[in-house]
């Protein structure tokens, strides 16, 4: 089933995207200086990961537990 139609898979993809964008921004900050187009989307996802990092971490932990056990 596609991640668009399954809410559990959609949340997993969103959390992984936020975490990946935050990691890319921390490792290569010069890549996201230009905030237009796809880079703007990655910059916004990285900003969410930076500012809401405790909540993103809790979400990733809960999502990992649910994937393992359910």
PDB file of N, H, CA, C and O in Angstrom:
ATOM      1  N   UNK A   1       0.833  -1.179   0.000  1.00  0.00           N
ATOM      2  CA  UNK A   1       0.000   0.000   0.000  1.00  0.00           C
ATOM      3  C   UNK A   1       0.882   1.248   0.000  1.00  0.00           C
ATOM      4  O   UNK A   1       1.943   1.270   0.625  1.00  0.00           O
ATOM      5  N   UNK A   2       0.445   2.253  -0.687  1.00  0.00           N
ATOM      6  H   UNK A   2      -0.417   2.235  -1.194  1.00  0.00           H
ATOM      7  CA  UNK A   2       1.209   3.489  -0.798  1.00  0.00           C
ATOM      8  C   UNK A   2       1.233   4.241   0.528  1.00  0.00           C
ATOM      9  O   UNK A   2       0.297   4.148   1.323  1.00  0.00           O
ATOM     10  N   UNK A   3       2.302   4.979   0.756  1.00  0.00           N
ATOM     11  H   UNK A   3       3.063   5.054   0.111  1.00  0.00           H
ATOM     12  CA  UNK A   3       2.419   5.759   1.990  1.00  0.00           C
ATOM     13  C   UNK A   3       1.405   6.899   2.041  1.00  0.00           C
ATOM     14  O   UNK A   3       1.151   7.448   3.112  1.00  0.00           O
ATOM     15  N   UNK A   4       0.832   7.256   0.913  1.00  0.00           N
ATOM     16  H   UNK A   4       1.039   6.809   0.042  1.00  0.00           H
ATOM     17  CA  UNK A   4      -0.169   8.321   0.907  1.00  0.00           C
ATOM     18  C   UNK A   4      -1.510   7.867   1.456  1.00  0.00           C
ATOM     19  O   UNK A   4      -2.271   8.682   1.977  1.00  0.00           O
ATOM     20  N   UNK A   5      -1.810   6.588   1.351  1.00  0.00           N
ATOM     21  H   UNK A   5      -1.191   5.926   0.928  1.00  0.00           H
ATOM     22  CA  UNK A   5      -3.110   6.098   1.759  1.00  0.00           C
ATOM     23  C   UNK A   5      -3.103   5.439   3.130  1.00  0.00           C
ATOM     24  O   UNK A   5      -4.165   5.216   3.711  1.00  0.00           O
ATOM     25  N   UNK A   6      -1.937   5.127   3.651  1.00  0.00           N
ATOM     26  H   UNK A   6      -1.074   5.307   3.180  1.00  0.00           H
ATOM     27  CA  UNK A   6      -1.809   4.514   4.956  1.00  0.00           C
ATOM     28  C   UNK A   6      -1.234   5.559   5.910  1.00  0.00           C
ATOM     29  O   UNK A   6      -0.101   6.005   5.730  1.00  0.00           O
ATOM     30  N   UNK A   7      -2.008   5.950   6.923  1.00  0.00           N
ATOM     31  H   UNK A   7      -2.928   5.587   7.069  1.00  0.00           H
ATOM     32  CA  UNK A   7      -1.596   7.036   7.806  1.00  0.00           C
ATOM     33  C   UNK A   7      -0.319   6.687   8.569  1.00  0.00           C
ATOM     34  O   UNK A   7       0.534   7.553   8.764  1.00  0.00           O
ATOM     35  N   UNK A   8      -0.176   5.453   8.997  1.00  0.00           N
ATOM     36  H   UNK A   8      -0.868   4.750   8.839  1.00  0.00           H
ATOM     37  CA  UNK A   8       1.017   5.015   9.719  1.00  0.00           C
ATOM     38  C   UNK A   8       2.259   5.159   8.842  1.00  0.00           C
ATOM     39  O   UNK A   8       3.288   5.652   9.304  1.00  0.00           O
ATOM     40  N   UNK A   9       2.173   4.743   7.607  1.00  0.00           N
ATOM     41  H   UNK A   9       1.337   4.342   7.231  1.00  0.00           H
ATOM     42  CA  UNK A   9       3.304   4.872   6.682  1.00  0.00           C
ATOM     43  C   UNK A   9       3.587   6.332   6.350  1.00  0.00           C
ATOM     44  O   UNK A   9       4.743   6.727   6.203  1.00  0.00           O
ATOM     45  N   UNK A  10       2.536   7.127   6.231  1.00  0.00           N
ATOM     46  H   UNK A  10       1.597   6.806   6.350  1.00  0.00           H
ATOM     47  CA  UNK A  10       2.707   8.551   5.956  1.00  0.00           C
ATOM     48  C   UNK A  10       3.469   9.238   7.086  1.00  0.00           C
ATOM     49  O   UNK A  10       4.379  10.024   6.824  1.00  0.00           O
ATOM     50  N   UNK A  11       3.112   8.953   8.336  1.00  0.00           N
ATOM     51  H   UNK A  11       2.373   8.314   8.548  1.00  0.00           H
ATOM     52  CA  UNK A  11       3.827   9.538   9.467  1.00  0.00           C
ATOM     53  C   UNK A  11       5.285   9.091   9.508  1.00  0.00           C
ATOM     54  O   UNK A  11       6.171   9.874   9.851  1.00  0.00           O
ATOM     55  N   UNK A  12       5.528   7.841   9.160  1.00  0.00           N
ATOM     56  H   UNK A  12       4.809   7.205   8.881  1.00  0.00           H
ATOM     57  CA  UNK A  12       6.899   7.337   9.121  1.00  0.00           C
ATOM     58  C   UNK A  12       7.721   8.089   8.078  1.00  0.00           C
ATOM     59  O   UNK A  12       8.854   8.487   8.348  1.00  0.00           O
ATOM     60  N   UNK A  13       7.162   8.283   6.904  1.00  0.00           N
ATOM     61  H   UNK A  13       6.242   7.960   6.685  1.00  0.00           H
ATOM     62  CA  UNK A  13       7.862   9.005   5.829  1.00  0.00           C
ATOM     63  C   UNK A  13       8.116  10.458   6.232  1.00  0.00           C
ATOM     64  O   UNK A  13       9.197  10.987   5.976  1.00  0.00           O
ATOM     65  N   UNK A  14       7.142  11.103   6.853  1.00  0.00           N
ATOM     66  H   UNK A  14       6.263  10.673   7.061  1.00  0.00           H
ATOM     67  CA  UNK A  14       7.311  12.502   7.272  1.00  0.00           C
ATOM     68  C   UNK A  14       8.404  12.613   8.332  1.00  0.00           C
ATOM     69  O   UNK A  14       9.260  13.493   8.239  1.00  0.00           O
ATOM     70  N   UNK A  15       8.391  11.740   9.335  1.00  0.00           N
ATOM     71  H   UNK A  15       7.695  11.025   9.411  1.00  0.00           H
ATOM     72  CA  UNK A  15       9.420  11.787  10.375  1.00  0.00           C
ATOM     73  C   UNK A  15      10.813  11.507   9.814  1.00  0.00           C
ATOM     74  O   UNK A  15      11.777  12.179  10.179  1.00  0.00           O
ATOM     75  N   UNK A  16      10.917  10.530   8.939  1.00  0.00           N
ATOM     76  H   UNK A  16      10.134   9.985   8.642  1.00  0.00           H
ATOM     77  CA  UNK A  16      12.218  10.244   8.322  1.00  0.00           C
ATOM     78  C   UNK A  16      12.686  11.409   7.450  1.00  0.00           C
ATOM     79  O   UNK A  16      13.877  11.717   7.408  1.00  0.00           O
ATOM     80  N   UNK A  17      11.762  12.047   6.767  1.00  0.00           N
ATOM     81  H   UNK A  17      10.794  11.797   6.801  1.00  0.00           H
ATOM     82  CA  UNK A  17      12.118  13.216   5.956  1.00  0.00           C
ATOM     83  C   UNK A  17      12.627  14.371   6.805  1.00  0.00           C
ATOM     84  O   UNK A  17      13.628  15.001   6.464  1.00  0.00           O
ATOM     85  N   UNK A  18      11.943  14.651   7.910  1.00  0.00           N
ATOM     86  H   UNK A  18      11.130  14.139   8.187  1.00  0.00           H
ATOM     87  CA  UNK A  18      12.366  15.729   8.805  1.00  0.00           C
ATOM     88  C   UNK A  18      13.744  15.428   9.384  1.00  0.00           C
ATOM     89  O   UNK A  18      14.615  16.297   9.412  1.00  0.00           O
ATOM     90  N   UNK A  19      13.936  14.202   9.844  1.00  0.00           N
ATOM     91  H   UNK A  19      13.228  13.496   9.822  1.00  0.00           H
ATOM     92  CA  UNK A  19      15.232  13.828  10.423  1.00  0.00           C
ATOM     93  C   UNK A  19      16.347  13.877   9.378  1.00  0.00           C
ATOM     94  O   UNK A  19      17.454  14.326   9.677  1.00  0.00           O
ATOM     95  N   UNK A  20      16.069  13.424   8.169  1.00  0.00           N
ATOM     96  H   UNK A  20      15.170  13.059   7.926  1.00  0.00           H
ATOM     97  CA  UNK A  20      17.079  13.440   7.111  1.00  0.00           C
ATOM     98  C   UNK A  20      17.446  14.865   6.708  1.00  0.00           C
ATOM     99  O   UNK A  20      18.622  15.175   6.517  1.00  0.00           O
ATOM    100  N   UNK A  21      16.449  15.726   6.580  1.00  0.00           N
ATOM    101  H   UNK A  21      15.494  15.474   6.736  1.00  0.00           H
ATOM    102  CA  UNK A  21      16.722  17.120   6.201  1.00  0.00           C
ATOM    103  C   UNK A  21      17.515  17.839   7.286  1.00  0.00           C
ATOM    104  O   UNK A  21      18.404  18.633   6.979  1.00  0.00           O
ATOM    105  N   UNK A  22      17.203  17.569   8.551  1.00  0.00           N
ATOM    106  H   UNK A  22      16.481  16.924   8.801  1.00  0.00           H
ATOM    107  CA  UNK A  22      17.950  18.180   9.647  1.00  0.00           C
ATOM    108  C   UNK A  22      19.394  17.709   9.639  1.00  0.00           C
ATOM    109  O   UNK A  22      20.306  18.501   9.876  1.00  0.00           O
ATOM    110  N   UNK A  23      19.609  16.432   9.371  1.00  0.00           N
ATOM    111  H   UNK A  23      18.868  15.788   9.179  1.00  0.00           H
ATOM    112  CA  UNK A  23      20.967  15.893   9.308  1.00  0.00           C
ATOM    113  C   UNK A  23      21.753  16.528   8.171  1.00  0.00           C
ATOM    114  O   UNK A  23      22.914  16.898   8.347  1.00  0.00           O
ATOM    115  N   UNK A  24      21.131  16.655   7.013  1.00  0.00           N
ATOM    116  H   UNK A  24      20.188  16.354   6.870  1.00  0.00           H
ATOM    117  CA  UNK A  24      21.811  17.262   5.856  1.00  0.00           C
ATOM    118  C   UNK A  24      22.173  18.709   6.158  1.00  0.00           C
ATOM    119  O   UNK A  24      23.262  19.163   5.806  1.00  0.00           O
ATOM    120  N   UNK A  25      21.267  19.438   6.810  1.00  0.00           N
ATOM    121  H   UNK A  25      20.383  19.069   7.096  1.00  0.00           H
ATOM    122  CA  UNK A  25      21.552  20.837   7.125  1.00  0.00           C
ATOM    123  C   UNK A  25      22.688  20.960   8.134  1.00  0.00           C
ATOM    124  O   UNK A  25      23.494  21.886   8.041  1.00  0.00           O
ATOM    125  N   UNK A  26      22.765  20.051   9.087  1.00  0.00           N
ATOM    126  H   UNK A  26      22.110  19.299   9.162  1.00  0.00           H
ATOM    127  CA  UNK A  26      23.845  20.105  10.075  1.00  0.00           C
ATOM    128  C   UNK A  26      25.201  19.733   9.456  1.00  0.00           C
ATOM    129  O   UNK A  26      26.231  20.287   9.844  1.00  0.00           O
ATOM    130  N   UNK A  27      25.203  18.809   8.510  1.00  0.00           N
ATOM    131  H   UNK A  27      24.367  18.359   8.195  1.00  0.00           H
ATOM    132  CA  UNK A  27      26.460  18.373   7.906  1.00  0.00           C
ATOM    133  C   UNK A  27      26.932  19.307   6.796  1.00  0.00           C
ATOM    134  O   UNK A  27      28.130  19.559   6.666  1.00  0.00           O
ATOM    135  N   UNK A  28      26.001  19.819   6.000  1.00  0.00           N
ATOM    136  H   UNK A  28      25.028  19.614   6.107  1.00  0.00           H
ATOM    137  CA  UNK A  28      26.337  20.661   4.840  1.00  0.00           C
ATOM    138  C   UNK A  28      25.465  21.921   4.843  1.00  0.00           C
ATOM    139  O   UNK A  28      24.523  22.010   4.055  1.00  0.00           O
ATOM    140  N   UNK A  29      25.755  22.887   5.702  1.00  0.00           N
ATOM    141  H   UNK A  29      26.520  22.815   6.342  1.00  0.00           H
ATOM    142  CA  UNK A  29      24.883  24.073   5.794  1.00  0.00           C
ATOM    143  C   UNK A  29      24.908  24.953   4.544  1.00  0.00           C
ATOM    144  O   UNK A  29      23.949  25.682   4.294  1.00  0.00           O
ATOM    145  N   UNK A  30      25.970  24.901   3.763  1.00  0.00           N
ATOM    146  H   UNK A  30      26.749  24.308   3.966  1.00  0.00           H
ATOM    147  CA  UNK A  30      26.059  25.754   2.577  1.00  0.00           C
ATOM    148  C   UNK A  30      25.077  25.330   1.486  1.00  0.00           C
ATOM    149  O   UNK A  30      24.708  26.139   0.635  1.00  0.00           O
ATOM    150  N   UNK A  31      24.657  24.081   1.509  1.00  0.00           N
ATOM    151  H   UNK A  31      24.956  23.424   2.201  1.00  0.00           H
ATOM    152  CA  UNK A  31      23.735  23.589   0.488  1.00  0.00           C
ATOM    153  C   UNK A  31      22.387  24.309   0.572  1.00  0.00           C
ATOM    154  O   UNK A  31      21.750  24.556  -0.453  1.00  0.00           O
ATOM    155  N   UNK A  32      21.956  24.645   1.784  1.00  0.00           N
ATOM    156  H   UNK A  32      22.473  24.445   2.616  1.00  0.00           H
ATOM    157  CA  UNK A  32      20.619  25.201   1.970  1.00  0.00           C
ATOM    158  C   UNK A  32      20.605  26.722   2.112  1.00  0.00           C
ATOM    159  O   UNK A  32      19.661  27.279   2.673  1.00  0.00           O
ATOM    160  N   UNK A  33      21.634  27.397   1.612  1.00  0.00           N
ATOM    161  H   UNK A  33      22.401  26.945   1.156  1.00  0.00           H
ATOM    162  CA  UNK A  33      21.629  28.856   1.662  1.00  0.00           C
ATOM    163  C   UNK A  33      20.551  29.438   0.755  1.00  0.00           C
ATOM    164  O   UNK A  33      19.917  30.433   1.108  1.00  0.00           O
ATOM    165  N   UNK A  34      20.343  28.842  -0.381  1.00  0.00           N
ATOM    166  H   UNK A  34      20.858  28.034  -0.667  1.00  0.00           H
ATOM    167  CA  UNK A  34      19.307  29.272  -1.314  1.00  0.00           C
ATOM    168  C   UNK A  34      17.996  28.592  -0.915  1.00  0.00           C
ATOM    169  O   UNK A  34      17.903  27.365  -0.933  1.00  0.00           O
ATOM    170  N   UNK A  35      16.992  29.380  -0.558  1.00  0.00           N
ATOM    171  H   UNK A  35      17.067  30.377  -0.543  1.00  0.00           H
ATOM    172  CA  UNK A  35      15.755  28.823   0.007  1.00  0.00           C
ATOM    173  C   UNK A  35      14.597  28.832  -0.981  1.00  0.00           C
ATOM    174  O   UNK A  35      13.469  29.151  -0.604  1.00  0.00           O
ATOM    175  N   UNK A  36      14.850  28.496  -2.211  1.00  0.00           N
ATOM    176  H   UNK A  36      15.766  28.237  -2.517  1.00  0.00           H
ATOM    177  CA  UNK A  36      13.778  28.448  -3.193  1.00  0.00           C
ATOM    178  C   UNK A  36      13.679  27.043  -3.764  1.00  0.00           C
ATOM    179  O   UNK A  36      14.666  26.308  -3.792  1.00  0.00           O
ATOM    180  N   UNK A  37      12.499  26.674  -4.216  1.00  0.00           N
ATOM    181  H   UNK A  37      11.697  27.272  -4.193  1.00  0.00           H
ATOM    182  CA  UNK A  37      12.285  25.374  -4.838  1.00  0.00           C
ATOM    183  C   UNK A  37      12.401  24.231  -3.848  1.00  0.00           C
ATOM    184  O   UNK A  37      11.937  24.324  -2.711  1.00  0.00           O
ATOM    185  N   UNK A  38      13.025  23.158  -4.293  1.00  0.00           N
ATOM    186  H   UNK A  38      13.402  23.083  -5.216  1.00  0.00           H
ATOM    187  CA  UNK A  38      13.163  21.971  -3.447  1.00  0.00           C
ATOM    188  C   UNK A  38      14.049  22.248  -2.239  1.00  0.00           C
ATOM    189  O   UNK A  38      13.809  21.708  -1.159  1.00  0.00           O
ATOM    190  N   UNK A  39      15.064  23.081  -2.409  1.00  0.00           N
ATOM    191  H   UNK A  39      15.259  23.520  -3.286  1.00  0.00           H
ATOM    192  CA  UNK A  39      15.929  23.434  -1.281  1.00  0.00           C
ATOM    193  C   UNK A  39      15.149  24.171  -0.200  1.00  0.00           C
ATOM    194  O   UNK A  39      15.451  24.032   0.986  1.00  0.00           O
ATOM    195  N   UNK A  40      14.158  24.945  -0.593  1.00  0.00           N
ATOM    196  H   UNK A  40      13.912  25.058  -1.556  1.00  0.00           H
ATOM    197  CA  UNK A  40      13.297  25.627   0.376  1.00  0.00           C
ATOM    198  C   UNK A  40      12.485  24.642   1.191  1.00  0.00           C
ATOM    199  O   UNK A  40      12.305  24.817   2.396  1.00  0.00           O
ATOM    200  N   UNK A  41      11.998  23.608   0.530  1.00  0.00           N
ATOM    201  H   UNK A  41      12.144  23.466  -0.449  1.00  0.00           H
ATOM    202  CA  UNK A  41      11.254  22.559   1.238  1.00  0.00           C
ATOM    203  C   UNK A  41      12.161  21.837   2.227  1.00  0.00           C
ATOM    204  O   UNK A  41      11.766  21.573   3.363  1.00  0.00           O
ATOM    205  N   UNK A  42      13.376  21.520   1.793  1.00  0.00           N
ATOM    206  H   UNK A  42      13.697  21.734   0.870  1.00  0.00           H
ATOM    207  CA  UNK A  42      14.332  20.842   2.681  1.00  0.00           C
ATOM    208  C   UNK A  42      14.703  21.764   3.839  1.00  0.00           C
ATOM    209  O   UNK A  42      14.832  21.303   4.973  1.00  0.00           O
ATOM    210  N   UNK A  43      14.876  23.054   3.572  1.00  0.00           N
ATOM    211  H   UNK A  43      14.771  23.429   2.651  1.00  0.00           H
ATOM    212  CA  UNK A  43      15.208  24.008   4.624  1.00  0.00           C
ATOM    213  C   UNK A  43      14.094  24.093   5.663  1.00  0.00           C
ATOM    214  O   UNK A  43      14.364  24.139   6.863  1.00  0.00           O
ATOM    215  N   UNK A  44      12.838  24.113   5.204  1.00  0.00           N
ATOM    216  H   UNK A  44      12.619  24.075   4.229  1.00  0.00           H
ATOM    217  CA  UNK A  44      11.713  24.179   6.133  1.00  0.00           C
ATOM    218  C   UNK A  44      11.608  22.917   6.977  1.00  0.00           C
ATOM    219  O   UNK A  44      11.333  22.995   8.174  1.00  0.00           O
ATOM    220  N   UNK A  45      11.824  21.764   6.372  1.00  0.00           N
ATOM    221  H   UNK A  45      12.047  21.701   5.399  1.00  0.00           H
ATOM    222  CA  UNK A  45      11.795  20.511   7.130  1.00  0.00           C
ATOM    223  C   UNK A  45      12.929  20.475   8.145  1.00  0.00           C
ATOM    224  O   UNK A  45      12.747  19.995   9.264  1.00  0.00           O
ATOM    225  N   UNK A  46      14.097  20.980   7.763  1.00  0.00           N
ATOM    226  H   UNK A  46      14.245  21.370   6.854  1.00  0.00           H
ATOM    227  CA  UNK A  46      15.224  21.035   8.693  1.00  0.00           C
ATOM    228  C   UNK A  46      14.940  21.996   9.838  1.00  0.00           C
ATOM    229  O   UNK A  46      15.325  21.734  10.978  1.00  0.00           O
ATOM    230  N   UNK A  47      14.276  23.098   9.546  1.00  0.00           N
ATOM    231  H   UNK A  47      13.964  23.311   8.620  1.00  0.00           H
ATOM    232  CA  UNK A  47      13.916  24.061  10.585  1.00  0.00           C
ATOM    233  C   UNK A  47      12.945  23.429  11.590  1.00  0.00           C
ATOM    234  O   UNK A  47      13.059  23.658  12.795  1.00  0.00           O
ATOM    235  N   UNK A  48      12.003  22.646  11.097  1.00  0.00           N
ATOM    236  H   UNK A  48      11.911  22.460  10.119  1.00  0.00           H
ATOM    237  CA  UNK A  48      11.091  21.935  11.996  1.00  0.00           C
ATOM    238  C   UNK A  48      11.877  20.967  12.870  1.00  0.00           C
ATOM    239  O   UNK A  48      11.622  20.872  14.071  1.00  0.00           O
ATOM    240  N   UNK A  49      12.824  20.252  12.287  1.00  0.00           N
ATOM    241  H   UNK A  49      13.032  20.329  11.312  1.00  0.00           H
ATOM    242  CA  UNK A  49      13.639  19.318  13.045  1.00  0.00           C
ATOM    243  C   UNK A  49      14.507  19.993  14.086  1.00  0.00           C
ATOM    244  O   UNK A  49      14.750  19.431  15.154  1.00  0.00           O
ATOM    245  N   UNK A  50      14.979  21.196  13.785  1.00  0.00           N
ATOM    246  H   UNK A  50      14.782  21.652  12.918  1.00  0.00           H
ATOM    247  CA  UNK A  50      15.812  21.927  14.748  1.00  0.00           C
ATOM    248  C   UNK A  50      14.984  22.472  15.895  1.00  0.00           C
ATOM    249  O   UNK A  50      15.358  22.318  17.058  1.00  0.00           O
ATOM    250  N   UNK A  51      13.885  23.096  15.589  1.00  0.00           N
ATOM    251  H   UNK A  51      13.582  23.222  14.644  1.00  0.00           H
ATOM    252  CA  UNK A  51      13.104  23.773  16.626  1.00  0.00           C
ATOM    253  C   UNK A  51      12.249  22.825  17.448  1.00  0.00           C
ATOM    254  O   UNK A  51      12.001  23.082  18.626  1.00  0.00           O
ATOM    255  N   UNK A  52      11.804  21.756  16.859  1.00  0.00           N
ATOM    256  H   UNK A  52      12.006  21.548  15.902  1.00  0.00           H
ATOM    257  CA  UNK A  52      10.958  20.804  17.571  1.00  0.00           C
ATOM    258  C   UNK A  52      11.682  19.490  17.818  1.00  0.00           C
ATOM    259  O   UNK A  52      11.057  18.429  17.837  1.00  0.00           O
ATOM    260  N   UNK A  53      13.000  19.553  18.007  1.00  0.00           N
ATOM    261  H   UNK A  53      13.508  20.414  17.992  1.00  0.00           H
ATOM    262  CA  UNK A  53      13.782  18.323  18.106  1.00  0.00           C
ATOM    263  C   UNK A  53      13.348  17.388  19.237  1.00  0.00           C
ATOM    264  O   UNK A  53      13.370  16.176  19.024  1.00  0.00           O
ATOM    265  N   UNK A  54      12.955  17.861  20.424  1.00  0.00           N
ATOM    266  H   UNK A  54      12.936  18.846  20.597  1.00  0.00           H
ATOM    267  CA  UNK A  54      12.485  16.900  21.432  1.00  0.00           C
ATOM    268  C   UNK A  54      11.223  16.166  20.983  1.00  0.00           C
ATOM    269  O   UNK A  54      11.084  14.964  21.211  1.00  0.00           O
ATOM    270  N   UNK A  55      10.315  16.887  20.351  1.00  0.00           N
ATOM    271  H   UNK A  55      10.429  17.863  20.165  1.00  0.00           H
ATOM    272  CA  UNK A  55       9.069  16.266  19.904  1.00  0.00           C
ATOM    273  C   UNK A  55       9.317  15.327  18.726  1.00  0.00           C
ATOM    274  O   UNK A  55       8.694  14.269  18.633  1.00  0.00           O
ATOM    275  N   UNK A  56      10.211  15.705  17.837  1.00  0.00           N
ATOM    276  H   UNK A  56      10.717  16.565  17.912  1.00  0.00           H
ATOM    277  CA  UNK A  56      10.558  14.834  16.715  1.00  0.00           C
ATOM    278  C   UNK A  56      11.228  13.567  17.225  1.00  0.00           C
ATOM    279  O   UNK A  56      10.956  12.477  16.720  1.00  0.00           O
ATOM    280  N   UNK A  57      12.097  13.697  18.216  1.00  0.00           N
ATOM    281  H   UNK A  57      12.318  14.582  18.626  1.00  0.00           H
ATOM    282  CA  UNK A  57      12.756  12.529  18.795  1.00  0.00           C
ATOM    283  C   UNK A  57      11.751  11.592  19.459  1.00  0.00           C
ATOM    284  O   UNK A  57      11.840  10.374  19.303  1.00  0.00           O
ATOM    285  N   UNK A  58      10.814  12.144  20.184  1.00  0.00           N
ATOM    286  H   UNK A  58      10.741  13.133  20.311  1.00  0.00           H
ATOM    287  CA  UNK A  58       9.761  11.320  20.813  1.00  0.00           C
ATOM    288  C   UNK A  58       8.926  10.647  19.734  1.00  0.00           C
ATOM    289  O   UNK A  58       8.586   9.470  19.853  1.00  0.00           O
ATOM    290  N   UNK A  59       8.595  11.386  18.685  1.00  0.00           N
ATOM    291  H   UNK A  59       8.871  12.343  18.588  1.00  0.00           H
ATOM    292  CA  UNK A  59       7.827  10.796  17.587  1.00  0.00           C
ATOM    293  C   UNK A  59       8.565   9.666  16.902  1.00  0.00           C
ATOM    294  O   UNK A  59       7.969   8.642  16.565  1.00  0.00           O
ATOM    295  N   UNK A  60       9.871   9.848  16.693  1.00  0.00           N
ATOM    296  H   UNK A  60      10.355  10.680  16.966  1.00  0.00           H
ATOM    297  CA  UNK A  60      10.671   8.777  16.077  1.00  0.00           C
ATOM    298  C   UNK A  60      10.752   7.561  16.983  1.00  0.00           C
ATOM    299  O   UNK A  60      10.680   6.427  16.508  1.00  0.00           O
ATOM    300  N   UNK A  61      10.901   7.783  18.280  1.00  0.00           N
ATOM    301  H   UNK A  61      10.960   8.704  18.665  1.00  0.00           H
ATOM    302  CA  UNK A  61      10.963   6.677  19.229  1.00  0.00           C
ATOM    303  C   UNK A  61       9.645   5.905  19.250  1.00  0.00           C
ATOM    304  O   UNK A  61       9.649   4.675  19.187  1.00  0.00           O
ATOM    305  N   UNK A  62       8.537   6.603  19.337  1.00  0.00           N
ATOM    306  H   UNK A  62       8.534   7.601  19.388  1.00  0.00           H
ATOM    307  CA  UNK A  62       7.223   5.954  19.357  1.00  0.00           C
ATOM    308  C   UNK A  62       6.962   5.240  18.035  1.00  0.00           C
ATOM    309  O   UNK A  62       6.421   4.134  18.027  1.00  0.00           O
ATOM    310  N   UNK A  63       7.339   5.858  16.921  1.00  0.00           N
ATOM    311  H   UNK A  63       7.778   6.756  16.928  1.00  0.00           H
ATOM    312  CA  UNK A  63       7.145   5.228  15.619  1.00  0.00           C
ATOM    313  C   UNK A  63       7.988   3.966  15.506  1.00  0.00           C
ATOM    314  O   UNK A  63       7.525   2.965  14.959  1.00  0.00           O
ATOM    315  N   UNK A  64       9.211   3.995  16.009  1.00  0.00           N
ATOM    316  H   UNK A  64       9.587   4.808  16.453  1.00  0.00           H
ATOM    317  CA  UNK A  64      10.059   2.801  15.979  1.00  0.00           C
ATOM    318  C   UNK A  64       9.485   1.676  16.812  1.00  0.00           C
ATOM    319  O   UNK A  64       9.506   0.520  16.390  1.00  0.00           O
ATOM    320  N   UNK A  65       8.971   1.997  17.989  1.00  0.00           N
ATOM    321  H   UNK A  65       8.954   2.936  18.331  1.00  0.00           H
ATOM    322  CA  UNK A  65       8.339   0.982  18.839  1.00  0.00           C
ATOM    323  C   UNK A  65       7.117   0.402  18.151  1.00  0.00           C
ATOM    324  O   UNK A  65       6.909  -0.811  18.162  1.00  0.00           O
ATOM    325  N   UNK A  66       6.312   1.260  17.557  1.00  0.00           N
ATOM    326  H   UNK A  66       6.481   2.246  17.548  1.00  0.00           H
ATOM    327  CA  UNK A  66       5.088   0.755  16.897  1.00  0.00           C
ATOM    328  C   UNK A  66       5.413  -0.098  15.681  1.00  0.00           C
ATOM    329  O   UNK A  66       4.694  -1.055  15.393  1.00  0.00           O
ATOM    330  N   UNK A  67       6.486   0.232  14.959  1.00  0.00           N
ATOM    331  H   UNK A  67       7.070   1.010  15.193  1.00  0.00           H
ATOM    332  CA  UNK A  67       6.860  -0.575  13.800  1.00  0.00           C
ATOM    333  C   UNK A  67       7.371  -1.942  14.245  1.00  0.00           C
ATOM    334  O   UNK A  67       7.070  -2.957  13.617  1.00  0.00           O
ATOM    335  N   UNK A  68       8.150  -1.965  15.341  1.00  0.00           N
ATOM    336  H   UNK A  68       8.395  -1.140  15.851  1.00  0.00           H
ATOM    337  CA  UNK A  68       8.690  -3.239  15.819  1.00  0.00           C
ATOM    338  C   UNK A  68       7.602  -4.158  16.367  1.00  0.00           C
ATOM    339  O   UNK A  68       7.604  -5.355  16.082  1.00  0.00           O
ATOM    340  N   UNK A  69       6.683  -3.616  17.142  1.00  0.00           N
ATOM    341  H   UNK A  69       6.681  -2.643  17.374  1.00  0.00           H
ATOM    342  CA  UNK A  69       5.722  -4.465  17.867  1.00  0.00           C
ATOM    343  C   UNK A  69       4.357  -4.584  17.203  1.00  0.00           C
ATOM    344  O   UNK A  69       3.603  -5.497  17.539  1.00  0.00           O
ATOM    345  N   UNK A  70       4.012  -3.700  16.276  1.00  0.00           N
ATOM    346  H   UNK A  70       4.625  -2.958  16.003  1.00  0.00           H
ATOM    347  CA  UNK A  70       2.663  -3.780  15.696  1.00  0.00           C
ATOM    348  C   UNK A  70       2.726  -4.008  14.232  1.00  0.00           C
ATOM    349  O   UNK A  70       1.689  -4.101  13.577  1.00  0.00           O
TER     350      UNK A  70
END
